[in-house]
Amino acid sequence: MVVVGYGTVKKSDVTGSLGSVSAKDLTAYPTINPVQGLQGRTPGVQVAQNSGEPGTTLSVRIRGGNSIQGSNEPLYVVDGFALSGAPIAISPNDIESMEILKDASATAIYGSRGANGVVLIKTKQGKSGKIQVSADSYYAIQQVQKKIKLMNAQEFATLANERAVNDRATPFFTPEQINSFGEGTDWQDVIFRRAPMQNHALSVSGGGENTQYSISGSYFDQQGVIRGSGVQRESFRVNINQKLG
């Protein structure tokens, strides 16, 4: 079964072009933005990170761009409600599935807003039965894979003198000057750092015949490998389905 704009139908009965990404695929690797889970998962969908800074916005293109001056971002619909932007505030752990509507027949119900495609997001909901508790946690360290090997101040001055001697010119620096330079500062050590990244999520769901609930909370913290960069997100979600009558 897949979710489309007007309800839920069997995937075999859908005539339009669509793609589907499960919750397992969305959480296959750590990310703060659930939309990043679409990358490489669905044909015709391109996801590009606008910069290397943690928490930066993403550019999503479904079957390429349609406008030179206007927006090419798709429409995001969460549990039937259209959003004005990307759902960065939603934790990937709270998403059950994502459907991507690509062609005109699939997006027609959304009118001009769906001209660039539609991303339907279905969040996790409670089910009748015993209480289910789910916890997910990870901690990782990020670092620059390889730094550039640079000379310090003394090594640079010594090399400059060697070049001058080879060219039969006067050395640029005296031995006293070279000794006074010291080793200098490795600015790569000043700028870069070992950056931790962690995520902790807890959810409780359950219910009876008439009432089902799902309560979840998460904390995400990613520090950038460049000092002064990073992003944090704290989220809390409550979903209740009540049968009336």
C-alpha positions, -999 to +999 in steps of 0.1 A: +000+000+000+012+035-008-002+069+002-012+093-026-029+127-025-065+113-023-060+083-001-042+049+001-041+025-027-022-006-038+011+001-055+001-021-084-030+001-090-011+033-093-008+045-129+014+076-121+051+076-115+061+074-078+089+062-056+088+049-020+114+050+008+109+031+040+118+041+075+147+016+075+163+034+045+157+068+060+177+059+091+204+039+074+230+066+081+230+095+106+214+127+093+194+156+108+173+162+077+150+133+068+149+145+032+186+135+029+175+099+031+161+102-004+195+105-019+203+075-041+171+058-031+147+068-058+152+072-096+148+107-109+153+124-075+185+144-070+194+156-035+223+181-031+237+196+000+242+234-004+273+235+018+293+213+041+281+230+073+260+207+096+222+214+093+225+232+060+196+233+036+192+207+008+183+212-028+159+186-041+151+181-077+125+157-090+131+150-126+152+181-130+143+217-126+113+234-142+120+271-137+149+294-142+138+321-118+112+304-097+116+277-070+123+242-081+117+226-047+090+200-044+059+203-022+062+185+012+030+170+027+031+156+062+002+134+072-020+153+048-009+188+057+012+208+032+043+225+045+058+258+033+094+243+033+114+212+040+105+192+072+138+197+089+121+198+123+109+162+120+132+135+133+139+107+108+130+082+136+094+095+136+088+088+099+072+056+087+075+061+050+081+087+023+064+086-011+076+107-040+050+117-067+068+126-099+045+130-129+015+152-137-012+125-131+002+118-096+005+155-085-027+168-102-046+169-069-022+195-055-025+219-085+004+243-093+020+236-059+029+202-071+045+213-103+080+203-090+068+170-076+054+161-042+070+144-013+044+127+010+056+120+045+037+096+068+047+097+104+046+067+128+012+062+145+001+040+174-014+006+169-039-014+190-022-039+213+005-039+239+026-009+247+057-008+225+088+011+236+116+018+211+149+034+218+177+044+193+210+060+202+244+065+186+276+085+191+303+091+165+334+112+161+340+132+129+374+144+117+392+156+086+404+126+067+437+141+056+454+173+064+478+191+040+514+187+050+529+222+054+563+236+064+567+256+095+583+291+096+618+278+101+615+252+073+601+277+049+630+302+056+656+275+053+641+264+019+641+300+007+678+304+015+686+272-003+667+284-034+686+317-032+720+299-029+711+276-059+703+308-079+737+323-068+718+350-049+721+364-014+702+344+012+670+360+023+674+353+060+702+351+085+706+322+109+696+344+138+664+353+120+656+317+112+660+307+148+638+336+160+609+324+138+601+293+158+578+267+144+550+291+138+513+282+139+497+253+121+464+269+112+448+236+103+450+226+139+434+260+149+406+257+124+398+219+124+388+197+153+375+163+162+338+168+162+313+146+181+279+137+167+251+120+187+214+112+185+191+098+211+155+089+204+127+073+225+092+065+215+062+049+232+031+037+213+001+015+219-036+018+224-069+000+223-098-005+198-109+032+199-078+051+209-042+047+196-013+069+205+023+075+197+046+097+218+082+103+209+111+126+217+146+130+203+178+149+207+203+154+179+237+172+182+263+175+154+293+196+158+312+206+126+348+197+120+354+235+115+353+252+149+323+274+155+299+253+133+273+228+144+236+222+148+212+209+175+177+197+173+153+188+201+119+174+191+088+161+208+058+146+190+024+133+201+000+115+178-034+104+189-061+087+169-095+086+185-125+068+171-157+087+178-192+071+181 
